[in-house]
Amino acid sequence: MSTKSIPAGAFKQGCLRILDEVAETHGEVVITKRGRPVAKLVPVQPEREREAKILERLRGKSRMLVSEGSFYGR
C-alpha cells in the first residue's frame, strides 16, 4: 500500500478524482496544510477482511486459561 502526500488546496480541487484513485489503488493520501499533515484518506476494507487481519495479528499471542469445552459452555 502506497502513501502519498498532497496539499489541502490540491485535495479540494481534485477531491472526487483522488477518492477514485484511493478506491482503485488501495493507497493512502495524507492531506497537508502548510506542509503539516492534518488528515489521512484511507480505503475502506470490507468488515470480514478487517476482522481477518486483526485475528491474524493476534494469532499465537494469547493462550486459553480454561478448557475449550468450558469456554464454550459445553
N, C-alpha and C positions, 0 to 999 in steps of 0.2 A: 504494500500500500504506500503510495507516494503522498507527500505533503508539500503543498506549495503555499506561498505567502502572497497576498495581494493587498493593496491599499483599499480602505473603505470606499473611496470615490470610484475606483475601478469596479469594486463589487456592486456598488449601486447602479452603475451604468450597464453591467453585464450580468445582473443577478440571475435571470432565467437561463442564460447560456451556461453559467457557472454551475447552477443546480443540475442541469442536464449532464454536464461533464462529470460531476461528482457521482451521479447515479450510474453513469456508464463505466467509469474507470474505478469506482470504489476508492478513490483517493480522498484526501482531506485537504481543506483550504483554511489557512489561518488568515483572518482579516485583521489588518493593522490600521491604527490611526497614529500619524506622526511617527511611524516606524515601530510602534509598540503594539504587540498582539493584544486584541480586545475580544476576539471570538474565534471559534473553530467550527467549521462546517464539516460534518462527517456523514457518511452514508448510513442509511437505516438498514439494520440487519433483521431478517425475519426472527421472530421470537424463538423458535426452535433452534435456529443456528446459534443465536446468542447464548441460549441455555447450554447447548452442547459445548461451546467454547469455555464457558465457566466451569462446567463439570470436568472437562479435560484438564484445566489448570489445577483443579482441586484433587484430581485422581492421585492416590498414593500419598497424600499429605495428611491423612487422618486415619483413625482406627476406631473400630466399634468396641465399646466397653461392656456391652451386653451381647447375648447371643442374637443371631438374626431372627430366630423364632420369637423371642420375647420383644424384640424391637417392633416386629410387625404384628404383635398381639396373637401369635399362634399358640 
